[in-house]
Amino acid sequence: MLWKNDRPEDAAMTTSFQMFLLAARELNFSRAAELAYVTPQCLSDHIRRIEEHYGVTLFTRRPKLRLTAEGETMLRYLTRIRALEGDMENELADVSGGVRGTLRLGLPTTRGTILLPQTVTQFRRQFPHVEVEVQLADTRSLETLLLGGTLDLFLGVDASQHALFRREPLRREPLYLVLSRHAMASRFGERYAAVRADFLRRGADLAQLRGVPFVQGHDNSTTTKAVEQLLLRQSAAPDIPVRVSSFDLHIDLCRTGGYATICSRSHLRRVMDRPDAGLEVYAIRGTQRTLEVELVSHRDAQPLAYRTAFARLLSEHALAEDAAICAWLRENGVGTP
């Protein structure tokens, strides 16, 4: 990448851009220099050369290191340039003989562990020379990674309506209540059978579950936000003494600790896989709240063949998985919200 006027002696300044990106990410010159295997003074010199060339100040040093408005602007452009360069390299490799490249994918953790094995196996049979790099994180974190040029594609749940996102809706998922048979029997005693029949027919009434402890996810989870909105609308205020990001731990706590949890439909695969766990699943009465599940890519990304193929495979497997869960719910007499 050349600077203004394409002066050859400035070609090496590409390194300065890389130093700037590291410093902007870490907001700590010493840590950024360590990652770049240079001294802090060397990194500072690179930043100074950029500032002198463009006549701007990119960082304020006190009271702590942070980007200026000009620095934020440069960061925005350079992250897109880096992503476009990656697209160019992958497309050139594609054109030059044999489909090659790297697919950088983001998935929510539970959905990723459910969908990824089958999808990647089939994809690699079709594209054996394409590497797959996967990030498992919550949707908000995956959005940041996509905008920063670190991801090509992610599976989002209630993703933000960002102008730079290209979105492909897959399905809408309702929310369900999961708790142990023991917790239900302890809460309702002799009324258990009647209440269970009513919950199966009309959905669970959360107001009747006062006294049953809940386990939910962390606040940065979009599913947790949806659950909180549901509880607020229903004026339900359950006791939530435990918050943990792993839905597998939610299920374990429901099974062994007498907890309840509210989850999206796709998470019910974990309940299906444990038929002897003594867990019960109910739709939730009086709510139409659903989660929007969609594939999200950058608006400016090039439509490379292997990205399109992976998105299609992931979509097919996600829809097939949802159909299997719906069939399981019907077999177990669970009504739809």
N, C-alpha and C positions, 0 to 999 in steps of 0.2 A: 504494500500500500504506500503510495507516494504522497508527499505533501503538496502544498500549493506550488504551481509552476512545474511540478514533476521533476524536481531537481534530483539527479541520481544520488548525490551525496546524502540526501535525506531519506533514502529508501530504508536505511537501517532503523529509522525512527519508529517503524512498526513495533519494535520492542517497547518503546515508550508508551504506546497505546496499551500494550499488554500489562505494563507496570501500573498504568493508571487504573485499568479494570480491576487488578488485584487490590490496589489501595482503596478503591471505591467500595469493593465488596467487604474488605476486612475493617476499614476505617481505623487502621492501625498500621503505620509505616513499618514498624519493626516486624510485625507478624507477616505483612505482605512481602517484605524483603526476604524473610526466611523461606516463604513458600516459593519465591522466585530464585532462591539460591544466590542472592546478591546481598551486599551490605545495605543498611538503611540509607547511608549517604548516596550510594549508587542509585537507589530507587528515587530518592529526593531529587537527584540531578535530572532523572528522566522526567519527573513531574514538572520541574522548573523549566526544562526545555520546551515542553508543550505549552506551558503558561506564557513563556516569552514569545513563542511563535504566533500564538493566537491573541496575545495581548489581554489575557484574562487571568483571574484567580480561580483555581479549581477547588481548593480546600481552604477552610478556616481552621487554624491550628488551636485556637483557644476559645472557650475553656476546654473543649475537647475536639478532636478531629471530626470534621463533617464536610459534606459537599456544599459548595455554593450553588446558586441558581445556574451559573454557567457550568459548574461541574455536573449537575443533574442533567443538563441538556447534552453535554458530551457523553455521559453514561448512557443516555437513552439511544443516541445515534450509534455509539460503538457496539452496544449489545446487539442491535439489529444488523450492523455490518458483520459482526462475528457470526451471527446465525446465517446470514446470506452467503458468507464465505463457505460455511459448512455445507449449505445446500449446493453451492457451485462444485465443491470437491466431490460430493456424492453423485451429482448429475454427470460430471465429467467422467467419473469412474464407471457410471452406468453406460455412457456412450462409448467409452474407449474399449469395451469388450467384456461382456459378462456383467450381470447386475451385482454391484458391490456397494458397500456403504455401511453406515451405522444408523440404526433406528433407536432414537432416545425416547423412551416411553415412560409416562407417569400413571400410576394407578393408586386409588385408595387402598389401604392395606388389606382389609378383609376381602374386598372384591378382587384384588390382585392375586391373593393366594388361591382364590377359587377359580378364576378365569385364566390365569397366566399359563399354567402347565400345558393345557391342551392347545391353547392358541399358539404359543411359541413353538411347540413341537410340530404342528402342522405348517406354520410359517417357515420354519427352517428347512422343511422338506422342499418347499417351493423356492426358497431363496437361501441356499446353503452358504453363500458368500457374504451375506448381510449379517453383521453383528447386531445384537439386541442389548441395549443398556436400559435397565429398569430402575425407576425411583418409586418407592412406596411411601406415600405421605398423604396428608389430608388435602382436600381440594384447594384450599386457599394457598397452601405452600406450593402445590403444583401449578397454580396460576402464575405465581411469582417466577417459578423456574421457566415456564413457557415464555413469558414476557422478557425474561433475561437471556433468552437464547439457549438455555440449557436443555430444554425438551423440544421434541418435534410434535408430540401428540400426548394428550392425557384423557383419561376417563374421568369426567367430572360429575359431581353430585351437587345440584343447586349452584352451579358455577355462576360467577359474576357476569353481568351484562356488559362486558368490555368491548369497546369499539374495534379492538384489534383481534378479537376472537372470531374464528370460523367455527360454527357449531353444527353438529349433526345429532339431533335428538334420537334417542334409542327407545326410551319408555318412561313412564311415570310409575313410581313405586309407592304404594301406601305403607303406613306404619302398622306394626303389630306388637302386641303385648306377649312377653314370654315370662313364665314363672314356673316353679316346680309344683307338682301335684301336692306335695307335702305343705307348701306355703298356702295353697288354695284351701286344703282341708283344715289347716290350723286356723285360717282366717274365718272360715264360714261354718266349721263344725258340722252339725247335722244338716245344715242348709246347703252343704257343698254340692250335692248332686243336682239340686234344683238351680243353684246359681250357675253351675257349669253349663247346664242345658240352656239357660237363658243367655249366657255369654256366647255360646256357640251359635245360637240363633240370631241374636241381635248385636253382638259385639260386646266387649268388656266395658263395664261402667267404672271408670277410674276412680270415681268418688267413693265407690264401695271398697276400695283397696287401701284406705287409710290405715296406717299401722304396719303395712308391708314395706320393708325397706327396698329402695331401688338402687341399682348401679347403672351409671350412664357414662358417656364419653367425656372428653375434655371440651372446654369451651370453644376451641378453635375448629372443632368438627362441624361441618354443615349439617350432618345428621343430628348432632346434639342441639344445634340451633333450632332445627325443625321440631324436635321433641319439646324443647322449652316453649316454643310458640304454641304447640298443641296443648301443653299443660296450662299455659296462661289462658288460652281461649276457653278451656273447660273449667277454669277456676279450680284446678286440681293442684294441690301443693304437697306432693309426696315427699317423704324423707329420703334424701339422696346422700347417704353418708360416704359412698365410695364412688370415685370417678377414675376410670382407667381407659386408656386408648384401645386396648385389645378386646375385640368382641369375643374372642375365645375365652378370655377371663370373665367376661360378663356371663357367658353360659356356665362356666365352672362355678361361679358364685351363685347363680340361680339354682344350680343342681345341688350344691353342697351347703350353701349358707342361707338358704331361704330367701334370697333376693328375687326381685323382679326387674325386668328391663324392657325398654321400648326400642324396637329396631326396624330397619327397612326390610322389605320383603326378601331382597337378595341375601341378607344375613341369615335368613332361616335355613339356608343350606347347612349351617353348622348344627342346627337342631335336627334336621333330617339325618345327618351323619351320626347322630347319637340316639338311636331309637330306644335304648334302654336307660336313658338318663332320667326318666320320670318328669319330663318337661311338657308343659302345656302351652299352646299357642292360641291366641284369640285376636280377631280383628278388634278395632277400637270403636266404640259406639260414638256417634255424633260428630264425626270428623271427616272432611274430605281432603285433609292435608296429605299431599304426596310429595315425593322427591323427584326432581327432574334429572334423569341420568342421560348424559350425552357425551359424545366424543368432541374434544375441543382441540383445534390446531390454530396456528397463527395465520392471520388473514393474508400475510405476504409470503407464506411458505410456498415453495414450488411443489406441484402435485407429482412427486416421484412415484414410480410404479409400485415399489415395494411398500411405501407408506400407505398407499391406497389399498393394497392387498391386505396389509396387516389390519387396517381399520375395518375392512369388510369381514375378515375372520373374527376379529374381536366382537364386532356387532352380532354376527351370526351366533357365536358361542354364548354371548350375554342373553340374547333372546331365547335361545334353546334352554339355557339354565333357568330363566324366568318361567318358561312354559312348564318345566319339570317341577318347579316349586309350586306353581298354581295347581298342577295336577295333584301334588301331595296334600295341599291344603283341602282340596275338594274331597279326597279320599278320607281325610280325618274330620270332615264335617265342619271345617272352619269357614264361616261366611266371609264375604268380601265387605270392606268398609263402605 
